[in-house]
Each structure stands twice: as C-alpha cells, then as structure tokens.
Amino acid sequence: MLITIFGCNKNDKETIKTSKRQNDIKKNKQLLDKAYDVSKTEDSIAFKRANKIAYKSSLKLKDTSGIAETHWNYGSYYAKKAVFDSSYYHYNKAYKNYEAIENYYFSGKMLYNMAFVQSRFKDYVECEEKLFEAISKFKQLDKNASLYKCYRLLGSIYKELEDYENSINFHNTSLKHLKLVKNKQSYEDEALKEGVLNDLALTYQKKQDYEKAIEYLNLALSSNDLYERNPKLYAKIIDNMAYTKLLKKDTTNIKRSFEIALGIRNKTKDFTGVVINKLHIAEYYISLKDTTKAIAYAKEANMLANTIKNNRDRLSSLLLLSKIDQDNSSHHLNEYVDLNEELERQERKIKNKFARIRFETDGYIYKTKILSSQKTTITVIGIAITFILSLLIYIRSERAKNRELILESQQRQANEDIYKLMLKQQSKLEEGRLKERNRISEELHDGVLGKIFGTRMGLGFLDFGNGNEKKDAYIDELQKIEQEIRNISHELKNEILLSKQDYITLIKTLVEEQSKIGGFEYSIDTADGDLWNESRDTVKINCYRIVQESLLNIIKHAKATHVNIVFGYTNENLNFTIEDNGVGFNSKKTSKGIGVSNINSRVKTINGTYSLISQKNKGTKITVLIPFKIKTNETY
C-alpha cells in the first residue's frame, strides 16, 4: 500500500488560521446571544455567569463590539436593580468601546442611557450635554425612533427645571420624529404618542395653564383602544385629568375619575401610580374640608411609598401630612426634613461617582493612546493632553461649584419654608389657647360673677331678725369672692393681651421634647427673646438646627443631667450658649465629627462665629454669635 503524506505549506496554515478565527467569532456570537437572552429573565446568577463567559471570550478575541455588548448587558441589568452607579459605569464602558469602532448608532444609545440614569439624580447639566451629543449622532443616521426618545427626555428635564417653553418645544419635536418612524405598529402598541401628550399636559399643568392641559389629556383619551393597549397609561391620564380639574377648582365628577384610575392601578399592580392617586384623592378631600378622609388617604400613600421605597412620593406625602395632620404636624415636618437632607446627600454622592467614572475612563484611554504613540511625539502629546485635562478639570470644578451654590440656595429656601410652616402651626396652637382663656375670662366675668352678684343682692333684701349680723358677714364674704373673681378675670385678659407667639416658643418646645428623650433637666434664659423675633428666618432656622444638633450630641455622648441654654444680645451680636454638665472631651485633640462640621457650616451660612469649649468630666459649652444691629432691625 502506498501512503502519500502532504506537508503543510504557508497557504494551508493561513487557511486553517482564518477558519479557526471564523469559528471562534461564530462561537463568541452564540455566547453573546445567550447572555442577552438570559438577561431578559429574573435569574441573576445565570445572567452574570453567561455574560462573564461572553466578556472573557470577546476580550480574548479582541472583539471590541462584543466587549461593548457585554457592558451594555451589565448596564441594563444594574439599571433594573436600581444600582445606578454600576449601571452608569457599564454604559460608559460600552459607549467608549462603540466610539472606538465608530459604531455611532450604539454609542448614541449609550449616551441616552447614561443621560436617563443621570436625570434620576437631577444631574441635569451633564444629562443635557449627553442628550445633545446623542441627537447629533442620530440626526446623521436618520434614526427617528431614537431622536423621539432623546427629545422626550429633554422635555421632561426642562419641565423639572421649570423652563416650560423649552419643555413644550422638545415634547412637540419628539412627536414630529415619532410620526416619521417607519415601523409605527410597535410604537402604537406601546401608546408612545399618548404618553407624550400626557407629558405635555403635565407641563401645562405645572405652568398653571389648566385649559391647555385638559385639551392635551382629552386628545390622549381620544384613542378608543388606549385602555386595551396600555391600561397603566390610561389610568395615569384619567388621574391627571381629574387632578388638573381639581387644581382648576372644578370638582364635577372628579371623585369618580379618581376611583376608576385607582381601581385600574391596583389591578395592574402599578404601586407608584397608586401612591400618586391617593395623594390626589387626599387633596380632593382637603378641598371639601374633610380633613379626616384626607389624612387617611395621605397616610395610606405614605405607607405604600415607604414599602416600595419611593422617596419622591414619601416626601410629598410627609409634606401634605404636615399641613393637614395638626396633631402630628411637627413629627411629619421633622421626618420630611431628615429624609430630604438624606436624599440630597445621596444625590451628591452618586453625582460624584458619575464624575469619577468619567474621569477614570478618560484617564484609561489616555494611557492607552500614550503607549501606542511614537517616541518622538510623546512629549508633545503629553503636554497637550495634560493641558486639556487641567482645563476640563477646572471647568468641571467651576460647574460643580455653581451647582453646589444652587443647591445651597434651594436648601436655604426650603429651610425657610419649613420654618414658616412650623411657625404657622405654633401660631394656630397659641391662637386656640388664647381663645380658650378669653372664653374662660368672659364666662367668669359675665356668668359666674353676675350670678354671685345677684345672689348677694337677694340676700341683702332678706330679714333674718336676730341673724342679720351673720347675714351681713356672709354678704361681705360674697363681695370679697366677687372681687377675687373679677381680679382673676382681668389677669386672664391681661395675659391674653400680653401673650405673643415667638421664636423662643419653638426653641422651648424642642428642648422639652429632647429632654424627655435624653432624661436631663434644663433651664432657658430668654431675657432678650424679643430681639430674636426680629431676626431673619434664615438666622432662625439655622440656629434652630444648631440647637437641635447640639442636643442630639448631648443625648448620644454627653451623659448630662442638666443643660443650660441662654439667648441674649451683646455688642451688636445676637448670641446663644448651650452648656451641659456631661462627661466632656478634649476639644483640642479630638477630631471634629459630622455634628460639629454641620454646626460650623450653618454658622458660616449666617455669617456668624462660634466657639466650642470642653474638658473631660467638666462638660461642654457652645457659644454662637450672629451680627445684629437693633437700630436698623437688620441682621447681616
């Protein structure tokens, strides 16, 4: 038998190599498809395993498109899990990879996804930039469906920024691009047109143009099959229609509309919609002055918002309860303030993470380019990129400062609004107390005193013979009782006239509540309390928070049995001191915690100064000074 063996020449090797790579690419595509399919399920473990295998395979093959696709899968997965910093990180990675291979359609989609995530945390400046960059890409590619989504999100952002004219223009532009979409069937099934009409109506509602809002809502409801196609959107539009009429003070049949919307939302398990619906119904009962039902619906909304961790509607429900639930108004307000401050801290933290992700990604790409550059151009490129990065960092820093100033301004305004609500609540309590004292005074003077006088006069006309001397003694005693009652009545009247609702009352209420929690006794010297009433609300609310923070520190750390608080005025400065007899600490060596940092920040806000003196086993004393001139009644 003759056996012939062929040697492997160069062309055969290239053919084998090409064939192997084609098989590897085909296998990699299957892995990517599997990872995508698993991402649609609820099996997190299976998804992570499949996507990790696809990522490693793409990395090995240097398949940039495959690497980008796995990052896209991760971004969508974390977005569904509400882990938005991780979601943003992977969308950003996918964007960079798609940009590298000039796939501008998918890189534009990643820009939209990142913008959507940033909009959740009010990072509107960066969000707006990404959307306009995505729009420029989609316009060149004539991608109307993607342009529709970008303009709709821009409309929502400008509504939140209260730029209603731009919001309306962007929503109308999104409708124009929706009309140009070739495959309209899928978009009609999702009722996207009706969704934009609803967005437009909400913008006009915010603008207080209720007639125009109702016009767009009626236009959205003109589709007879909207309920079958999208029951959740149908319920939303019905609810918004009823609420817009309520704002317009037209309550005809709106109760029935609220109930229909609520029934659909319960049926479809649209719990966020249920919360909003119940808050609207609560406002409806407020308009009818049925406070009991209003409080009940507001509390139900608050409980459900807590359950589903919907912080936006938790804030709305707490603010509404603070206005209508007078017995627990202070509690609701404090809970609202604490939650609002916590959410602002979380938003700032997430925004900082977004900035770090962008910076770190840019730094990685920069290093890769440097390594691939020729030695002759390293110095030039290094200097140029360093300059550009420095400029970008400076610009970003300036923008961050501007955003911080805006946030601080909004926080100050919110604090003043909250203080006014607290003052209004305290004023109502004081008004009720004074009315009751006035009623008692009038009852003593006009009722009881009159009856005693009549009885005394009647006794005077009776003749007891030998007992007249004792009768006269009783009459004299009745006359003395009359005088005592008259004096009491006048004293009650005088106190009513002298009584005045002031800032110190709020402070005393706060200290009394905290003393019960901390188990300490307290004393308050408010000799110059009237001057504090003349100070600005910004000074009052910040000083109120400083006292609150100090008492919290005393309760947590000091183990004090007595706290002394003095509100005074010296040398054109309002001042107050908080001194306890607790365990104290070495204020020179101990680092400042968050509580002291907060006090320092609030004192700076009102242009004041403060000192903190403490020694071990000798207690702690905090003194705050705020400039204030009596002659102009103006704080600086």
Stockholm file with secondary structure:
# STOCKHOLM 1.0

chainA/1-636         MLITIFGCNKNDKETIKTSKRQNDIKKNKQLLDKAYDVSKTEDSIAFKRANKIAYKSSLKLKDTSGIAETHWNYGSYYAKKAVFDSSYYHYNKAYKNYEAIENYYFSGKMLYNMAFVQSRFKDYVECEEKLFEAISKFKQLDKNASLYKCYRLLGSIYKELEDYENSINFHNTSLKHLKLVKNKQSYEDEALKEGVLNDLALTYQKKQDYEKAIEYLNLALSSNDLYERNPKLYAKIIDNMAYTKLLKKDTTNIKRSFEIALGIRNKTKDFTGVVINKLHIAEYYISLKDTTKAIAYAKEANMLANTIKNNRDRLSSLLLLSKIDQDNSSHHLNEYVDLNEELERQERKIKNKFARIRFETDGYIYKTKILSSQKTTITVIGIAITFILSLLIYIRSERAKNRELILESQQRQANEDIYKLMLKQQSKLEEGRLKERNRISEELHDGVLGKIFGTRMGLGFLDFGNGNEKKDAYIDELQKIEQEIRNISHELKNEILLSKQDYITLIKTLVEEQSKIGGFEYSIDTADGDLWNESRDTVKINCYRIVQESLLNIIKHAKATHVNIVFGYTNENLNFTIEDNGVGFNSKKTSKGIGVSNINSRVKTINGTYSLISQKNKGTKITVLIPFKIKTNETY
#=GR chainA/1-636 SS CCCCCCCCCHHHHHHHHHHHHHHHHHHHHHHHHHHHHHHTSSCHHHHHHHHHHHHHHHHHHTCHHHHHHHHHHHHHHHHHTTCHHHHHHHHHHHHHHHHHTTCHHHHHHHHHHHHHHHHTTTCHHHHHHHHHHHHHHHHHHTCHHHHHHHHHHHHHHHHHTTCHHHHHHHHHHHHHHHHTCSCHHHHHHTTHHHHHHHHHHHHHHHTTCHHHHHHHHHHHHTCTTHHHHCHHHHHHHHHHHHHHHHHTTCCTTHHHHHHHHHHHHHHTTCHHHHHHHHHHHHHHHHHTTCHHHHHHHHHHHHHHHHHTTCHHHHHHHHHHHHHHCGGGHHHHHHHHHHHHHHHHHHHHHHHHHHHHHHHHHHHHHHHHHHHHSCGGGHHHHHHHHHHHHHHHHHHHHHHHHHHHHHHHHHHHHHHHHHHHHHHHHHHHHHHHHHHHHHHHHHIIIIIIHHHHHHHHHHHHTCCCGGGHHHHHHHHHHHHHHHHHHHHHHHHHHHHHHHCCCCHHHHHHHHHHHHHHHHTCEEEEECTTHHHHHTSCHHHHHHHHHHHHHHHHHIIIIICCSEEEEEEEEETTEEEEEEEECSCCCCTTTSCCCHHHHHHHHHHHHTTCEEEEEECTTSCEEEEEEEEEETTTTEEC
#=GC SS_cons         CCCCCCCCCHHHHHHHHHHHHHHHHHHHHHHHHHHHHHHTSSCHHHHHHHHHHHHHHHHHHTCHHHHHHHHHHHHHHHHHTTCHHHHHHHHHHHHHHHHHTTCHHHHHHHHHHHHHHHHTTTCHHHHHHHHHHHHHHHHHHTCHHHHHHHHHHHHHHHHHTTCHHHHHHHHHHHHHHHHTCSCHHHHHHTTHHHHHHHHHHHHHHHTTCHHHHHHHHHHHHTCTTHHHHCHHHHHHHHHHHHHHHHHTTCCTTHHHHHHHHHHHHHHTTCHHHHHHHHHHHHHHHHHTTCHHHHHHHHHHHHHHHHHTTCHHHHHHHHHHHHHHCGGGHHHHHHHHHHHHHHHHHHHHHHHHHHHHHHHHHHHHHHHHHHHHSCGGGHHHHHHHHHHHHHHHHHHHHHHHHHHHHHHHHHHHHHHHHHHHHHHHHHHHHHHHHHHHHHHHHHIIIIIIHHHHHHHHHHHHTCCCGGGHHHHHHHHHHHHHHHHHHHHHHHHHHHHHHHCCCCHHHHHHHHHHHHHHHHTCEEEEECTTHHHHHTSCHHHHHHHHHHHHHHHHHIIIIICCSEEEEEEEEETTEEEEEEEECSCCCCTTTSCCCHHHHHHHHHHHHTTCEEEEEECTTSCEEEEEEEEEETTTTEEC
//
